[in-house]
């Protein structure tokens, strides 16, 4: 496989690209299950509606022969490996189909001792991108329907995987929408920035979809659920909503892999990935630290050093 992704000059990604990736995944998954190298494969099967895909746990070669990869495969499958989704890893070694952004989540979970690398077989995907929310999925992947996160993705290649599916390819000349939006917000006066987020948080209905889909929200009981004493108000009111989103953003600082699943599943269209990206930028600027596809033991907010900068203390 080439070490560098090829920029596609055409207006869209050729569907044959996804067919080739699909065939590579199927062949490897069938082989792994037949040889009993793994007990199951976490991947994607065709959804009920045309142009959709659903996460699936396949346990025999016949099922594995139906696995797919397409621009509809947006889900970060690493969430199914955590303690919050019990049972998958208890039966033996498991294979997982992973895009580059998903592999950052896998690396983070390994670094936080939630899963062991030896328990996984990673089928990495040379990903050209996935559909954005609400776009026409009957059309090939283009600059018009690609997800916002994919416009500035720098992890298209499945480096560190046990097996690489597909030839690297990606659309060229994609405008980095999120980076531009983040720069616009940061240029606003503080009061206007606060009003921007206050308005978004006010729409939150506290469905907790963002938490349930996040690989790093793996606690079996969340501190922000009803507790004694109660840490964060659980009803969808402005004060509780703001507290929830700020606590969650801080909790993900230096850990978020950038899969943007929280934003994709939010029914109220809150731009959660902008918040996560801003926290990631802060960690990069202050500590020269960012999440990678290589497991790291501890981030800067989960360890103490005597030479840590303490200028923030007033």
Secondary structure, 3 states (H helix, E strand, C coil): CCCCCEEECCCECCHHHHHHHHHHHHHHHHHHHHCCCCCEEEEEEECCCCCCEEEEEECCHHHHCCCCCCCCCCCCHHHHHCCCCCCCHHHCCEEEEECHHHHHHHHHHHHCCCCCHHHEEEEEECCCCCECCCCCCCCCCECCCECHHHHHCCCCCCCCCCEEECCCEEECCCCCHHHHHHHHHHCCCHHHHHHHHHHHHHCCCCCCHHHHHCCCCCCCCCCCCCCCCCCCCCCCCHHHHHHHHHHHHHHHCCCCCCCCHHHHHCCCCCCHHHHHHHHHHHHHHHHCCCCCCCCCCCCHHHCCCCCCCCCCCC
